[in-house]
C-alpha cells in the first residue's frame, strides 16, 4: 500500500467542497434562509455540518472515498487494508475530523509529519489514506 500525500488529500477535500458548498447554499435557499446573511448555530448545524457529515460518512463507508478522493486516485482503508465500515467512517469523519479541526487544524497538519501520513482522525479511527493502484486494461 502506498500512502497518499497530505497535499493530494487537501486537493481532494477542496474538490469535495465544490460539491458541498453549493449543496449547503441550495438547502439554505430551499428552507428560506438567506445564505449570504448571518446564520445561527442551529442553521449552521442543519445546512452545513449535517449534510457534510452525511456526505463524508456515506461515501467513505460505501466506496472508501468521496468524489474528490476518487478523482485523485486515493481512498480510505483500515490499517489492515480492508474497507471501512459505517462505524469506522463515523468515527473518522465526524468524531475524528471534529477533533482534528478544533485546535487550529493541528490534527490535519499532523499528517505532514507522521511517518504513515496519518492525521488525528486517521489515528482515532485506525485508518490510512492510500493511493489506488491503477488497473491495467485487459487485451
C-alpha positions in Angstrom: 0.0 0.0 0.0 1.3 3.4 -1.0 0.2 6.1 1.4 -1.3 9.3 -0.1 0.4 12.6 0.5 -1.2 15.2 2.6 -1.2 17.5 -0.4 -3.2 15.1 -2.5 -5.7 14.7 0.4 -6.0 18.5 0.7 -6.8 18.9 -3.0 -9.4 16.1 -2.8 -11.0 18.0 0.1 -11.1 21.1 -2.0 -12.8 19.2 -4.8 -15.4 17.9 -2.4 -16.1 21.4 -1.2 -17.1 22.2 -4.8 -20.0 19.8 -4.2 -20.7 20.6 -0.6 -20.8 24.4 -0.7 -23.4 24.7 -3.5 -25.4 21.9 -1.7 -25.4 23.9 1.5 -26.4 27.1 -0.3 -29.2 25.2 -2.0 -30.5 23.7 1.2 -30.5 27.1 2.9 -32.3 28.7 -0.1 -35.0 26.0 -0.1 -35.5 26.5 3.6 -35.9 30.2 3.2 -32.6 31.1 4.9 -30.5 33.8 3.3 -27.2 32.0 2.5 -25.3 35.3 2.4 -26.6 36.7 5.7 -25.7 35.8 9.3 -26.7 32.4 10.4 -27.4 30.8 13.8 -25.6 27.8 15.2 -28.7 25.7 14.5 -28.7 26.8 10.9 -25.1 26.0 10.5 -25.7 22.6 12.0 -28.7 21.9 9.7 -27.4 23.2 6.5 -23.6 22.8 6.7 -22.4 20.3 9.3 -25.1 17.6 9.0 -25.0 17.5 5.2 -21.2 17.5 5.2 -21.0 14.7 7.8 -23.6 12.6 5.9 -21.7 13.1 2.6 -18.3 12.1 4.1 -19.6 9.2 6.2 -21.7 7.8 3.4 -19.1 8.0 0.7 -16.4 6.7 2.9 -18.5 3.8 4.2 -19.9 2.8 0.8 -17.0 3.5 -1.5 -13.9 4.1 0.7 -13.6 7.5 -1.0 -15.5 10.7 -1.6 -15.8 12.0 -5.2 -12.8 14.2 -4.6 -10.7 11.3 -3.4 -11.9 9.2 -6.3 -10.8 11.8 -8.8 -7.4 11.9 -7.3 -7.0 8.1 -7.0 -7.0 7.8 -3.3 -9.2 6.0 -0.7 -9.6 5.4 3.0 -8.9 1.9 4.3 -8.5 0.3 7.7 -4.9 -0.3 8.9 -5.2 -3.9 7.7 -6.1 -2.7 4.2 -9.7 -3.8 4.5 -12.6 -1.5 3.6 -14.0 0.9 6.1 -17.3 0.1 7.8 -20.0 2.5 8.9 -18.9 2.9 12.5 -15.3 3.5 11.4 -16.4 6.0 8.8 -18.5 7.8 11.5 -15.6 7.8 14.0 -13.2 9.1 11.3 -15.4 11.7 9.6 -17.5 13.1 12.5 -15.6 12.5 15.7 -12.1 12.4 14.4 -12.3 15.3 12.0 -14.1 17.5 14.6 -11.2 16.9 16.9 -8.7 17.4 14.1 -10.3 20.8 13.3 -10.8 22.3 16.8 -7.2 23.2 17.7 -6.4 25.4 14.7 -6.4 22.4 12.2 -3.5 20.9 14.1 -5.0 17.4 13.6 -4.8 17.8 9.8 -1.3 19.3 9.9 -0.2 16.2 11.8 -0.3 14.2 8.6 2.6 16.2 7.2 4.9 14.9 9.9 3.5 11.4 10.7 5.5 8.5 9.2 2.3 7.0 7.8 0.9 10.4 6.8 -2.0 9.8 9.3 -3.9 12.8 10.6 -5.6 12.7 14.0 -8.8 11.4 12.5 -6.9 8.5 10.9 -5.3 7.7 14.2 -8.6 7.8 16.0 -10.3 5.5 13.5 -7.3 3.3 12.7 -7.4 4.2 9.0 -4.9 5.1 6.3 -5.5 7.1 3.1 -3.8 5.2 0.3 -3.2 5.6 -3.4 -5.4 3.4 -5.5 -3.5 1.1 -7.8 -4.4 1.6 -11.5 -5.7 -1.5 -13.2 -4.2 -2.4 -16.5 -6.8 -2.8 -19.2 -7.2 -6.4 -20.5 -6.3 -7.5 -24.0 
